Amino acid sequence: MAADNETMSTLDHLECSHCGREFDADELQTTCPDCKLPLLARYDLARAARLLDVDKAASRPPGLWRWLEVLPVRNREHIVSLGEGSTPLLRADRLGELLGLRKLYIKDESHNPTGTFKARGMAVAISRAIELGVRELMVPTAGNAGGAMAAYAARAGLKAHVYMPSDAPAINQAEVKMAGAELVLVDGLIGDARRIANRHASERGVDWFDMSTLMEPYRLEGKKTMGYELALQMAVDGRVRLPDVIIYPTGGGTGLIGMWKGFGEMVEMGWIAPEERPKMVAVQSEGCAPIVRAFRANADHAAFWEDAHTTASGLRVPPALGARPIPRAPYE
């Protein structure tokens, strides 16, 4: 019998997304030490299928934590929440008619805390980081992730350090300051922010846990809940249905990769057939499109995009860690 504070998480181990090497999920991990590429959380999905289905999830309170069995936090006492998840799925009939699409929907992630889907990843990653003993966080960011990390760190009582390009939106800078995190503005892009953050940590002799995109395994787990929510919101009489195609604005790539990972878990749990996984379309700005360029060139990784520029500041991510596997295929 599970204790009251146990989440019934079926988290089993971590696995390198490239070489397949396995790691202990209950030790603090970053990337694969051999490949320097992301680790993925793997679950006992046979057990998860016995514990969870869309009807059971629907009976629980709203929010992303209704999917506890396929999330990595083991103890409810470590969950840090600001009410993230359960965002609306809006039918867009007039826009669909204009585009020649019979059924067009928009997943409105602006309803999340701090206004973006970044809240999902930070909620799960920070909760799991606390469970594994982390007390001080750092993130380089184009803007939105910094605001989200600062808010969740404040909620959890953790110290947070946010490194952001000096031309990032003023609202993102204000979010970080209002939440009480240290904000360091740098000349350059998100890659420059990460380089300077690492240098400052070294100079200070401190050990900050790096919450960068795909530098730790669990932001991805929060992002995948968008896919689980689609399964719930589009279900008919308890049977999972998903869109044929998902169009996804892509910067670092965690949302796209996370949703694809979630759909793969649904296949293993018997919720959908393999052919029912939606087609995923990564969309980038013409001023910063390393993933699109790599896909068109049939390359196995996305090279750095010089002179990255776009008014969509969250998509200005020229050196994404996820840029190597996305052009091949999202993670499974």
C-alpha positions in Angstrom: 0.0 0.0 0.0 1.4 3.4 -1.0 2.0 6.0 1.6 -0.2 9.1 1.4 2.6 11.3 0.2 3.8 8.9 -2.6 2.9 9.9 -6.1 2.9 6.4 -7.6 5.5 7.6 -10.2 6.7 4.8 -12.3 10.0 6.4 -13.1 12.5 3.6 -13.7 15.8 5.0 -15.0 17.4 7.6 -17.2 18.7 6.8 -20.7 21.1 8.6 -23.0 19.1 9.8 -26.1 22.0 8.9 -28.3 23.9 5.8 -27.1 21.2 4.3 -24.9 23.4 4.0 -21.8 21.3 3.9 -18.6 21.7 6.0 -15.4 20.2 6.0 -11.9 17.2 8.3 -11.9 17.5 8.9 -8.2 20.9 10.5 -8.5 21.3 14.1 -9.7 22.2 13.9 -13.4 22.8 16.3 -16.3 23.8 15.0 -19.8 25.4 11.8 -20.8 29.1 12.0 -19.8 30.2 10.2 -23.0 27.9 11.8 -25.7 27.3 15.1 -23.9 23.7 14.8 -25.1 20.4 14.8 -23.2 19.2 12.0 -20.8 15.6 10.9 -21.1 13.4 9.8 -18.2 12.1 6.2 -18.7 9.1 4.7 -16.9 7.7 1.3 -16.2 4.9 1.9 -18.7 3.4 -1.5 -18.2 2.8 -0.6 -14.6 1.7 2.9 -15.6 -0.9 1.5 -17.9 -2.5 -0.4 -15.0 -2.6 2.7 -12.9 -3.6 5.5 -15.3 -5.9 6.2 -18.2 -7.6 9.3 -19.5 -10.8 8.7 -17.5 -8.8 8.5 -14.3 -6.8 11.6 -15.1 -10.0 13.5 -15.9 -11.4 12.7 -12.5 -8.5 14.4 -10.8 -8.0 18.1 -10.0 -7.0 20.1 -13.1 -3.3 20.8 -13.8 -0.3 18.9 -15.1 0.1 17.0 -11.8 -2.9 14.8 -12.7 -0.4 12.7 -14.7 1.7 11.8 -11.7 2.3 8.2 -12.7 4.3 9.3 -15.8 6.1 12.2 -14.1 9.3 11.9 -12.2 8.5 13.3 -8.7 8.1 10.5 -6.2 7.0 12.4 -3.1 4.1 14.9 -3.1 5.9 17.0 -0.5 8.4 18.0 -3.2 5.9 19.3 -5.7 6.2 23.0 -6.5 3.1 24.3 -8.2 1.7 27.7 -9.2 -1.3 26.2 -11.0 0.3 25.2 -14.3 -1.3 23.1 -17.0 -4.9 22.4 -18.1 -4.7 25.2 -20.6 -7.6 25.7 -23.1 -7.8 24.0 -26.4 -9.6 26.5 -28.6 -11.5 25.7 -31.9 -10.4 28.3 -34.5 -13.1 27.9 -37.2 -12.7 31.2 -39.0 -8.9 31.0 -39.2 -9.3 27.3 -40.3 -11.6 28.4 -43.0 -9.2 31.0 -44.2 -6.4 28.4 -44.3 -8.5 25.6 -45.8 -8.4 23.5 -42.6 -11.7 21.8 -41.5 -10.7 21.4 -37.9 -8.1 23.8 -36.5 -7.4 24.1 -32.8 -5.0 26.3 -30.8 -3.5 25.2 -27.5 -3.4 28.5 -25.5 -0.4 28.2 -23.3 -0.6 31.9 -22.2 -2.9 30.7 -19.4 0.1 29.2 -17.6 1.8 31.0 -14.7 4.2 33.6 -16.1 2.3 33.4 -19.4 4.1 30.6 -21.3 4.5 26.9 -21.6 7.9 27.3 -19.9 6.0 27.0 -16.6 5.4 23.4 -17.2 9.0 22.4 -17.6 10.2 24.5 -14.7 7.5 23.2 -12.3 8.5 19.6 -12.9 12.2 20.2 -13.2 12.5 22.3 -10.0 10.2 19.9 -8.1 12.5 17.0 -9.0 15.6 19.0 -8.4 14.4 19.7 -4.8 13.8 16.0 -4.4 17.4 15.3 -5.4 18.8 17.9 -3.0 19.4 21.0 -5.3 19.2 24.3 -3.5 20.6 26.9 -6.0 19.7 27.2 -9.7 21.0 28.9 -12.8 19.6 29.3 -16.3 20.7 31.1 -19.4 17.5 32.2 -21.3 16.2 34.2 -24.2 13.5 35.5 -21.7 10.5 33.3 -20.9 12.4 30.4 -19.2 14.2 32.9 -16.9 10.9 34.4 -15.7 9.4 31.0 -15.1 12.5 29.6 -13.3 12.6 32.7 -11.1 8.9 32.4 -10.2 9.2 28.7 -9.3 12.4 29.1 -7.4 10.7 31.8 -5.4 7.8 29.5 -4.7 10.2 26.8 -3.5 12.5 29.2 -1.5 15.6 28.5 -3.7 18.2 30.8 -4.9 18.1 31.5 -8.6 20.5 33.1 -11.1 19.2 34.2 -14.5 21.5 35.2 -17.4 19.7 36.9 -20.2 20.6 38.9 -23.4 20.4 42.6 -22.6 17.9 43.1 -25.5 15.5 40.5 -24.1 11.9 41.8 -23.6 11.5 44.2 -20.7 8.6 42.1 -19.3 10.9 39.1 -18.9 13.5 41.1 -17.1 10.9 42.5 -14.8 9.5 39.0 -14.0 12.9 37.9 -12.9 13.5 40.9 -10.7 10.0 40.7 -9.1 10.5 37.1 -8.2 13.7 38.0 -6.4 16.2 36.1 -8.6 19.6 37.5 -9.6 19.4 38.9 -13.1 22.6 39.3 -15.2 22.2 41.0 -18.6 24.8 40.1 -21.2 25.8 41.4 -24.6 25.0 38.6 -27.1 22.6 35.7 -27.3 21.6 32.8 -25.1 24.8 30.9 -25.8 26.8 33.9 -24.6 24.6 34.0 -21.5 25.4 30.4 -20.7 29.1 30.9 -21.2 29.2 33.9 -18.9 27.0 32.1 -16.3 29.5 29.2 -16.1 32.4 31.6 -15.8 30.7 33.5 -12.9 30.0 30.2 -11.1 33.6 29.2 -11.5 34.9 32.6 -10.3 32.7 32.5 -7.3 33.5 28.9 -6.5 29.9 27.9 -6.3 27.9 24.9 -7.6 24.8 26.1 -9.4 22.5 23.5 -11.0 22.2 24.2 -14.7 18.5 24.4 -15.7 19.3 25.0 -19.4 17.2 23.5 -22.1 17.9 19.7 -22.2 20.9 20.1 -19.9 18.9 18.2 -17.2 16.2 15.5 -17.9 13.1 16.9 -16.3 12.0 20.1 -18.0 11.2 17.8 -20.9 8.8 15.8 -18.7 6.8 18.9 -17.8 6.6 19.9 -21.5 5.3 16.5 -22.5 2.1 17.1 -20.5 0.9 19.3 -23.4 0.6 16.0 -25.3 -1.2 14.2 -22.5 -3.6 17.2 -22.2 -4.4 16.9 -25.9 -5.2 13.2 -25.4 -7.6 14.1 -22.6 -9.2 17.1 -24.3 -9.8 15.3 -27.5 -10.8 11.9 -26.1 -14.2 10.5 -27.0 -15.9 8.1 -24.6 -12.6 7.4 -22.9 -10.8 6.6 -26.1 -7.7 8.7 -26.9 -7.8 10.8 -30.1 -5.0 13.1 -31.2 -4.6 15.7 -34.0 -3.3 14.5 -37.3 -0.7 17.3 -37.3 0.8 19.5 -34.6 2.5 22.8 -35.7 5.0 23.8 -33.1 7.0 27.1 -32.8 10.5 25.9 -32.1 13.4 27.5 -30.2 15.3 25.0 -28.0 12.9 22.2 -29.0 11.9 20.8 -25.6 8.2 21.2 -26.2 8.2 19.4 -29.6 10.5 16.7 -28.2 8.6 16.3 -25.0 5.2 15.9 -26.8 6.7 13.3 -29.2 8.1 11.4 -26.2 4.7 11.5 -24.5 3.0 10.2 -27.6 5.5 7.3 -27.6 4.6 6.5 -24.0 0.9 6.4 -25.0 1.8 3.9 -27.7 3.6 1.7 -25.1 0.7 2.0 -22.7 -1.8 0.9 -25.4 -3.6 4.2 -25.5 -3.0 4.7 -29.2 -1.6 2.8 -32.2 1.8 3.7 -33.5 0.3 5.2 -36.7 -1.9 7.5 -34.5 1.0 9.6 -33.4 0.6 13.1 -34.8 3.0 14.4 -37.4 5.1 17.1 -35.7 6.1 20.3 -37.6 8.8 22.5 -36.3 8.3 26.1 -37.2 11.1 28.8 -36.9 11.6 32.4 -37.8 13.5 33.1 -41.0 16.0 35.0 -38.9 16.9 32.1 -36.7 16.0 28.7 -38.3 18.8 26.2 -37.5 16.4 23.2 -37.2 14.6 24.0 -40.5 17.9 24.4 -42.3 19.2 21.1 -41.0 16.0 19.3 -41.9 16.0 20.6 -45.5 19.7 19.6 -45.8 19.0 16.1 -44.3 21.7 16.8 -41.7 21.9 14.9 -38.5 22.5 18.0 -36.4 21.7 21.7 -36.6 24.7 24.0 -36.9 24.9 27.4 -35.2 22.9 30.1 -36.8 24.9 33.3 -37.3 23.3 36.7 -36.8 20.2 35.3 -35.2 17.4 37.8 -35.1 13.6 37.7 -34.8 10.9 39.7 -33.1 9.7 36.4 -31.5 12.4 36.6 -28.8 11.7 33.2 -27.4 12.6 31.6 -30.7 16.0 33.3 -30.9 17.9 30.1 -29.9 20.8 29.5 -32.4 22.7 26.8 -30.4 20.1 24.4 -29.1 21.3 21.2 -27.4 18.2 19.5 -28.9 19.3 20.7 -32.3 21.2 17.5 -33.0 18.4 14.9 -32.8 15.4 17.0 -33.9 16.3 16.9 -37.7 16.6 13.0 -37.5 13.4 12.5 -35.6 12.1 13.5 -32.2 13.1 11.3 -29.3 11.2 8.1 -28.7 
